Amino acid sequence: MGDDKELTPSKYDMNAKWDACIDLTLRRFVYSSLAGAFGGLLFFRSPVTRWASVAFDAGIGIGSAYTDCSSLFGGYSPKLAPPKLDDAPAPKEQVE
């Protein structure tokens, strides 16, 4: 009748996090590679530079997916907080 399964919050559901991370990584890799291929065809004549454009954009896609996945798994926040003024040391004034 009733399920004896415990409902886990999404914060602790590692399978959902891995699924979301793999999905995000694959999508960003493919879309950025296609954008690099299109940009390479549009701007470059040599096959070497076209492949370099594809590889560069694929790296950008993987890097951005890595950043988002690391914040999803509880790593550092991708948004940097500004430093607090209370933490900064007071400047020393020299009296002449």
C-alpha positions in Angstrom: 0.0 0.0 0.0 2.4 2.6 1.2 6.0 3.1 0.2 8.5 2.6 2.9 11.0 4.7 1.1 12.3 7.7 2.8 12.0 10.9 0.8 15.4 12.5 0.6 15.7 16.2 -0.1 17.3 17.2 -3.4 20.2 18.5 -1.4 21.3 14.9 -0.6 20.1 13.2 -3.8 23.5 12.4 -5.4 22.0 10.6 -8.4 19.9 13.6 -9.4 23.0 15.9 -9.0 25.1 13.6 -11.2 22.4 13.3 -13.8 22.0 17.1 -13.9 25.8 17.6 -14.1 26.3 15.0 -16.9 23.4 16.5 -18.9 24.8 20.0 -18.4 28.3 19.0 -19.4 27.2 17.2 -22.6 24.9 20.0 -23.7 27.5 22.7 -23.2 30.2 20.6 -24.9 28.1 20.0 -27.9 26.6 23.4 -28.3 30.0 25.2 -27.8 31.7 22.8 -30.2 29.0 23.5 -32.8 29.4 27.3 -32.2 33.2 26.8 -32.7 32.7 24.9 -35.9 30.4 27.6 -37.2 32.8 30.3 -36.2 35.7 28.4 -37.7 33.9 28.0 -41.0 32.9 31.7 -41.0 36.3 33.3 -40.0 39.1 30.9 -40.9 40.4 29.3 -44.1 42.8 26.7 -42.8 41.6 23.4 -41.4 44.0 23.7 -38.5 42.6 27.0 -37.3 39.1 25.7 -37.8 39.8 22.7 -35.5 41.5 25.0 -33.1 38.4 27.1 -32.9 36.3 24.0 -32.3 38.7 22.8 -29.5 38.8 26.2 -27.9 35.1 26.5 -27.8 34.7 22.9 -26.5 37.1 23.8 -23.7 35.0 26.8 -22.8 31.9 24.7 -22.7 33.5 22.0 -20.5 35.0 24.7 -18.2 31.7 26.5 -17.7 30.0 23.1 -17.0 32.7 22.3 -14.5 32.2 25.5 -12.7 28.4 25.1 -12.4 28.8 21.4 -11.4 31.2 22.2 -8.6 28.8 24.8 -7.2 26.0 22.2 -7.5 28.0 19.7 -5.4 28.6 22.2 -2.7 32.0 23.6 -3.8 32.8 27.2 -4.1 30.2 29.7 -5.2 30.7 30.9 -8.8 29.7 34.4 -7.7 32.4 36.2 -5.9 31.3 38.3 -2.9 32.8 41.7 -2.5 35.2 42.0 0.4 33.7 43.5 3.6 35.1 46.9 4.7 35.4 45.7 8.3 37.9 43.1 7.3 40.2 45.5 5.5 43.0 46.9 7.7 42.9 50.7 8.3 45.5 52.6 6.4 48.3 54.0 8.4 48.8 57.7 8.3 52.2 59.1 8.5 52.7 62.4 10.5 55.5 64.6 9.3 
